Amino acid sequence: EEWTLTDPDRQFVLDKMVQAINRWPVDSDRSINYRSLLPILQLLECKACPEAQLWAAWAIANLTSYDASRFARLAVDEGGDKMIQQFNLDNYREDLRPKMLELKKIILQNTEHYKHI
């Protein structure tokens, strides 16, 4: 099962998650050390949970902004740039669309910049 707790309920937690993501600056230092972005990239395919997709896009935008030489390379090498480019916002939750579009643009700018250096 995806959520077994009754308190707090799933939607309450997901709403709080979105509120937090919307407050986080994309260029902040999270001091995270990933060897691969694949676990995060896989969350972009989690259509049942747009909040998880939003977090994944924020994480990739953050990592490729904070340490572009390392994480933009990983995003490109692991196909993240193609995945985010193909991410369809047409059926995406309407209230999350503007933030996802912003993050998508940041990721694509960061990965394109990496490809040209």
N, C-alpha and C positions, 0 to 999 in steps of 0.2 A: 504494500500500500504506500501511496505517496505521502499521506499525512494522517497520523493516527491520534494526534493530540486534540483535545477539545478546547483547551485553554492554554495559550491563545489559539484562536482558530487560524487556519491557513491564510485566508485572505487578509487578516489583520497583519500577519507577519510579512506577507508579500507587499502590502501597502507601505509598511515601515521600511522595507528594503528599498522600494522605489524612492521614498522620501530621502533616505540616506544617500543613495546614488546621485540624486539630483543636487545634493549639497556638496559632494566631493569634487574638488578641482581636479581636472584631468591631468594637469602637469605636476601633481604632488608626488613626493618621494614616498613610496611605500616600502622601500628596502626589501623587495621580494626577489628571491633567487630561483627562477624557473629555468630548467634545462630544456623544456619543451612547452609550447603553447597548446598542444593538442588537447589536453583535458579542458582547457578554457574554450578552444575553438569548437569542441563537440557540443558545448552548451548552446552555441548559436543555432544548432539544429533542434533544440528542445522546444518545439512549437507549442507543447502543452503548457509551457511556463514562460510567457514573454518577459517576466521579471528576471528570470535566470538568463535569458538572452540579453537583456539590457545590462545586467551585471557583467556578462562575458564581454560585451562590446566595450563597456567602460574599462574593464581590466586591460583589454588589448590596446585601447586608445591610450590609457595611462602608461602602460609599459613601453609602447612605441614612441610616446612623447618623452618620457623620462630618460630612457636609455635607448635611443633610436639605433645606434650602431649594433647593439646586441639583439633587441627585441623586434625591430623592424626586419632585420635579417631572418630571425626565426619565423616571423609571421609570413614572410615571402617564401622561405624554404619549406614551410609546412602547409602552404596553400591558403593561409588565412586571408591574404589580400584578395584572392579569387572568391573565397567563401563570402567575405563581407561585400564584395562587389555584386555578387549574385543574390545577396540577402534582399528578399522582396518585402517592401514596406506596405504594399497594397492591402494585404490581409493582416497586417500587424495591428495590435491594439491601438486605437486612435489616440488615446491620451498619452501613450508612450512614444508615438511616432516622431514628434519633434526632437526629443532627446536622442532617440536611436539614429535619426538622420544626422544630427550633429556629430555623434560618435563615429558613425560610418564615414563621414567626410574626413574626420581627423585621422582615422586609420588609413584611409586611402591616400591622403596627403603624405602621411609619414612613410608608408611603404613605397609610394612613388618616388619620394625624395631619396630614400635608401637606394632604390634601383639605379638612380642617376649619379650616385657618388662613387 
